[in-house]
């Protein structure tokens, strides 16, 4: 099953909404610090409502700590970025993929994008819109991967 990774998320309600999506889909959620909030933040908890017991949450203090875990488990790193190589709809997802999303303000850092197996973007019609909300982007990417892998039943 694909895994979801948030690298340096900054806005608690976005992370809470993403955690709720992960709970609903039984998707592992990996948070890579430093975070822009405390895990105990009331806005984070409120956005996830009472679904936190269902979240398969993993916290990594740093990218190096996360990357060590990734190396142990294997799988491709798929970086979501506005400058991705191809549309997220054209990528053929694999069950052991890790879907990486960066912070709301800066996206994925260049050094992380450089080691991604693949980078993808979410097409937008209006060029004046810089990006989508993080929780919307995560849901789009996660559900496309799940659709392709036959997890929507």
N, C-alpha and C positions, 0 to 999 in steps of 0.2 A: 504494500500500500504506500502511496506517495506520502511524503512528510512535508510539513510546512515550516519555514524558517523565517523569522523576523529578525533582521539585523539592526540593532540600535533603534527600536521603535521609540517614539517620543510622546505620543498622545494616548493617554490611558483608555478613553472610550473606543478608539480604533482597535486597540489590542483586545479589549473586552469583547467587542463585536466579533473579532476574528476568532477568539477563543470559543465563543458560542457556536460559530460555524464549524470549528474543529470538533466540538463536542457532538454536534448534530451528525457529523460525518465520520466519527470515530477516527479522525486524523490526528497524528502526533503534531504537537505545536512546540517548536524549539525557539526560545527567546535568547538572543545573543546580546550580551551587555557590552558596553554600559547602556542601560535603559534611561529614558527621560523621566522616569517615575519609579516609585517603589511598587513591588509586587502586591503589597497590601493596600495600595491606593484605593480609596472608596469609589472613585469614578471607574476604575478598572473593574472592580467587583460588581458595581451596579450595572455596567454594560453587559457583563456576562450573566447577570441575574443569578438564578439558582442553579446554573448549569456547570459551575466550576468542578463539582465532584466527577463530572463526566469528561473533563479535559485531560488528555494525556500530555501533561505539561513537562517540559524539560528546560531548565535554565542553565545557560553557559555564561560564565563570567566574562569571557572574551572570545574573539574570533578563533584564536589559537586553540582554546579549549574545545570549541565546537568542531573545528576542523579535525582535531584528533579523533573525536567521536565519529565523524563522517568517514574518516579513513578506516576505522575499525569495521564499520557497517557496509561501506561501499555505496555505489549508486552515483548517478550523475547529479551535478549541481546545475540547476536551471535558473539563471538569473533573469528576473523580470525588470525591465528598464525601458525608458522611453527611447533609448538608442539601440534596442535589441536588433539582432541579425534578421529575425523573421517573426511573423505574426505568431502569437501563442496558439492560434487556431491551426496553424500548419505543422507545428511540432508533433511528432509521434511520441507520446509519453510512454514511459516504462514504469512498472510497479515500484521499482526502488529509487525513483527520482526524488530529489529534494528541491522543492520550489522555494527560491530565495527572494525575499522582498526587503528593500532597504527602508530607511526612516522616511517619515512623511516630508521632511524638509530637504533632504539631500539625496535620497535614493541609495542604491548600493554604491559603496566606495569603489573607485577604479581598480584598486589592487584585488578586490574580491571579484569584480566583473572579469578581470583578466584570467582568473583560474576557473571560471565557470565552464562547464562542458558546452553549454549553449546559452545564448541570451535571446530573450523574446520580448516583444512589445505587444501592447493591447491597442489595436487600431482605433483612432478617434477621427471623426469627420472634421471637426472644427480645429484648425491649426492654432488658433489663439488660446486654446485650453492646454495648459502645460501638462497636466496629468489628472488621473482620476483619484478619488479618495482611496487610501490604502486598503480599507476593509472591502471596498467594491472590487478593487483589482485582485485581491486575494480570492474573493469568492468567484470571480470570473475564471481565474487561472485554475483554481482547485476543482471547480465543477467541470471544466473542460477536460482536465486530466481524468477525473472520475468517469465522465461520459465515455471517453475513448477506451478506458480500461474495463468498462462494463460494470461499474460500481453504483449505478443509479437505480438499481432494482429495489 
